[in-house]
Amino acid sequence: MALQCAHCYKHFSIAKVTKSRGKGLSVEVKCPHCGAWLGHNKSLAMAKIAGFYGGVIAAAVGYFVDGAATITTPLVILAVIVVGLSHVMDHLKMVEAPADDSGVDSKL
């Protein structure tokens, strides 16, 4: 899986990450190129998790409970939309800039 740094915009493999901090949804990784600390948006990750499990529960209820399909079908569709949008929007953001910006082009 390739990640893109939000500071230097270079791609790197998750296998090349040597430093990380935090746990769970608040984990941050250090870019091997420029040294910036990068992390994901916690609210988008929570929306993705809630949409996934909400969709699974709604699909199970719609399958096993008679007459509930008219209510659960729109919920499953909404859950798929929430999961899809939150997945597309969930990019790495810069949490902490590197101490030395000499390796980054400042002519942007």
C-alpha positions in Angstrom: 0.0 0.0 0.0 1.4 3.4 -1.0 0.9 6.5 1.0 1.5 10.1 -0.1 3.0 12.6 2.3 0.9 15.8 2.8 4.1 17.9 3.3 6.6 16.8 0.5 4.0 15.0 -1.7 6.3 12.0 -2.2 4.9 8.5 -2.2 6.2 5.9 0.2 5.4 2.3 1.2 3.9 1.6 4.6 6.7 -1.0 4.9 9.3 1.9 4.9 7.7 3.6 7.9 10.1 3.1 10.8 8.6 5.6 13.4 5.1 5.8 14.6 3.3 7.1 17.6 -0.1 6.7 19.1 -2.5 3.7 18.9 -5.8 2.9 17.3 -7.5 5.6 15.3 -5.0 8.2 16.5 -1.9 6.6 15.1 0.6 8.9 13.4 3.5 7.9 11.1 6.7 9.8 10.2 7.4 10.4 6.5 10.7 8.6 5.6 11.5 11.4 3.1 10.9 14.7 4.9 10.3 13.7 8.5 6.8 15.2 8.8 4.3 13.4 11.2 1.2 12.3 9.3 -2.2 11.0 10.6 -5.7 10.3 9.5 -8.8 12.3 10.3 -10.5 10.6 13.3 -14.0 11.7 12.5 -13.8 10.2 9.0 -12.5 7.0 10.4 -15.4 6.9 12.9 -17.9 7.6 10.1 -16.4 4.8 8.1 -16.6 2.3 11.0 -20.2 3.4 12.0 -21.4 3.2 8.4 -19.9 -0.2 7.9 -21.4 -1.8 11.0 -24.7 0.1 10.6 -25.0 -1.3 7.1 -24.2 -4.8 8.2 -26.7 -4.6 11.1 -29.4 -3.2 8.8 -28.8 -5.9 6.2 -29.0 -8.6 8.8 -32.3 -7.2 10.2 -33.7 -6.8 6.8 -32.9 -10.4 5.9 -34.1 -12.1 9.1 -37.1 -9.9 10.1 -40.2 -10.1 7.9 -41.5 -6.8 6.6 -38.4 -4.8 7.7 -36.8 -4.7 4.2 -38.7 -1.4 3.3 -37.0 0.3 6.2 -33.6 -1.4 6.1 -32.9 -1.1 2.4 -32.6 2.7 2.4 -30.4 2.4 5.5 -28.1 -0.1 3.8 -27.9 2.2 0.8 -27.1 5.2 3.0 -24.5 3.2 4.9 -22.8 2.2 1.6 -22.7 5.9 0.6 -21.2 7.0 4.0 -18.5 4.3 3.8 -17.6 5.1 0.2 -17.4 8.9 0.8 -15.5 8.7 4.0 -13.1 6.2 2.4 -12.5 8.5 -0.6 -12.0 11.6 1.6 -9.7 9.9 4.2 -6.3 11.1 3.2 -3.2 11.6 5.4 -3.0 15.1 6.9 0.1 16.7 8.3 0.1 16.7 12.1 3.5 18.1 12.7 5.9 19.7 10.2 9.5 18.6 10.2 12.0 20.8 12.1 14.1 21.3 8.9 12.3 22.3 5.7 15.5 22.4 3.6 14.5 19.3 1.6 11.1 20.7 0.5 10.7 23.0 -2.5 9.4 26.3 -1.1 8.6 27.9 -4.5 5.1 26.6 -4.5 
